[in-house]
Amino acid sequence: MALRMDLTFDCADAERLAEFWKQALGYADEPPPAPFATRDEWVASFGPPEEDEGGGAWLHDPAGGGPRLSFLEVPERKTAKNRLHIDVRVGRSEDAWARVLTKAEELEAAGGRIDTIVDGHHVVMADPEGNEFCVAP
């Protein structure tokens, strides 16, 4: 039996990063777990926050196929290249390369950064906090 998987981002601004990845992947806000009406109620159920504990945001694939994404605020800054990255796939088609470039431009306008364009193959980017990812067919 395969297990489900979540991806968690340590970050400085959970809400900003979640908004970026919602646009990148077409994800939606993850509803709070039952029986809680809001995420704030759920977070409060763990007791008072630690002194250095930050906020969070949670996303899910509305179609149910992709992993859930969690964004947790931490005091440390990103200091090195990711050891794992996300590939945003636009789908293979006759116009795949044009779709890759269009998606890369859309994500750049949303706060991402284009690092390298490997012509005809993929675009290496970084999200607003510097996490590397690729846009590919």
C-alpha positions as CSV (number, residue, x, y, z in Angstrom):
1,M,0.0,0.0,0.0
2,A,1.4,3.4,-0.9
3,L,1.5,6.1,1.7
4,R,0.3,9.7,1.2
5,M,2.9,12.4,1.3
6,D,2.9,16.1,2.3
7,L,5.6,18.6,1.4
8,T,6.5,21.2,4.1
9,F,8.3,24.5,3.4
10,D,10.1,26.2,6.2
11,C,9.7,29.9,5.5
12,A,9.6,33.5,6.7
13,D,6.1,34.4,5.4
14,A,3.8,31.5,5.2
15,E,0.8,33.3,3.8
16,R,2.8,35.0,1.0
17,L,4.5,31.8,0.0
18,A,1.2,29.9,0.1
19,E,-0.4,32.5,-2.2
20,F,2.5,32.0,-4.7
21,W,2.2,28.2,-4.7
22,K,-1.6,28.4,-5.1
23,Q,-1.0,30.3,-8.3
24,A,1.8,28.0,-9.4
25,L,-0.1,24.8,-8.9
26,G,-3.8,25.7,-8.9
27,Y,-4.0,24.5,-5.3
28,A,-6.6,25.8,-2.7
29,D,-6.5,26.5,1.0
30,E,-6.7,23.3,3.1
31,P,-9.8,23.3,5.3
32,P,-9.1,22.9,9.0
33,P,-9.3,19.4,10.4
34,A,-12.6,18.3,12.0
35,P,-14.1,19.4,14.4
36,F,-12.4,22.8,14.1
37,A,-14.2,25.6,12.2
38,T,-11.0,27.6,11.5
39,R,-7.2,27.0,11.3
40,D,-6.8,29.4,14.2
41,E,-9.0,27.2,16.4
42,W,-7.0,24.2,15.4
43,V,-3.7,25.9,16.1
44,A,-5.0,27.2,19.5
45,S,-5.8,23.5,20.4
46,F,-2.1,22.9,20.8
47,G,-1.8,25.4,23.6
48,P,0.1,28.7,23.8
49,P,2.7,29.1,21.0
50,E,6.4,28.9,21.8
51,E,8.2,32.2,21.9
52,D,9.8,31.7,18.5
53,E,6.9,29.9,16.9
54,G,5.6,31.5,13.7
55,G,2.4,31.1,11.7
56,G,1.5,28.6,9.0
57,A,-0.5,28.0,5.9
58,W,-1.8,24.8,4.3
59,L,-2.8,24.0,0.8
60,H,-4.2,21.0,-1.0
61,D,-4.9,19.8,-4.6
62,P,-8.6,20.3,-5.2
63,A,-8.6,17.3,-7.6
64,G,-7.0,15.2,-4.8
65,G,-4.0,14.0,-6.8
66,G,-1.1,16.0,-5.5
67,P,0.5,16.2,-2.1
68,R,-0.7,18.6,0.6
69,L,1.7,21.6,1.1
70,S,2.4,23.0,4.5
71,F,4.2,26.4,5.0
72,L,5.7,26.8,8.5
73,E,7.3,30.1,9.6
74,V,10.7,29.5,11.2
75,P,13.3,32.1,12.5
76,E,16.2,30.8,10.3
77,R,16.7,32.1,6.8
78,K,17.4,29.8,3.8
79,T,21.1,29.4,3.5
80,A,21.8,26.9,0.7
81,K,20.4,25.3,-2.4
82,N,17.4,22.9,-1.9
83,R,18.2,19.2,-1.8
84,L,14.7,18.5,-3.1
85,H,12.8,20.7,-5.6
86,I,9.4,20.8,-7.2
87,D,8.9,20.5,-11.0
88,V,5.8,22.4,-12.1
89,R,4.6,20.4,-15.2
90,V,2.5,22.3,-17.8
91,G,1.8,19.1,-19.9
92,R,3.2,17.8,-23.1
93,S,1.7,19.2,-26.3
94,E,2.7,20.8,-29.6
95,D,2.9,24.2,-27.8
96,A,4.5,22.8,-24.6
97,W,7.6,25.1,-24.8
98,A,5.4,28.2,-25.2
99,R,3.3,27.1,-22.2
100,V,6.4,26.6,-20.1
101,L,7.6,30.2,-21.0
102,T,4.1,31.6,-20.3
103,K,3.9,29.9,-16.9
104,A,7.4,31.1,-16.0
105,E,6.5,34.6,-16.9
106,E,3.2,34.3,-14.8
107,L,5.2,33.1,-11.8
108,E,7.8,35.8,-12.2
109,A,5.0,38.4,-12.1
110,A,3.7,36.7,-8.9
111,G,7.1,37.2,-7.2
112,G,9.2,34.3,-8.5
113,R,12.6,34.7,-10.1
114,I,13.8,33.1,-13.4
115,D,17.3,31.8,-12.9
116,T,18.1,29.8,-16.0
117,I,16.2,29.0,-19.2
118,V,17.3,25.7,-20.7
119,D,15.9,26.4,-24.2
120,G,13.3,24.0,-25.3
121,H,13.5,21.9,-22.1
122,H,12.8,23.7,-18.8
123,V,13.1,26.9,-16.8
124,V,14.8,27.0,-13.4
125,M,13.1,29.4,-11.1
126,A,13.0,30.4,-7.4
127,D,9.9,31.2,-5.4
128,P,9.6,34.5,-3.4
129,E,11.8,33.0,-0.6
130,G,14.5,31.5,-2.9
131,N,13.3,27.9,-3.0
132,E,14.4,26.5,-6.4
133,F,11.9,24.8,-8.7
134,C,11.6,24.1,-12.4
135,V,8.8,24.7,-14.9
136,A,8.8,22.0,-17.6
137,P,6.4,20.2,-20.0
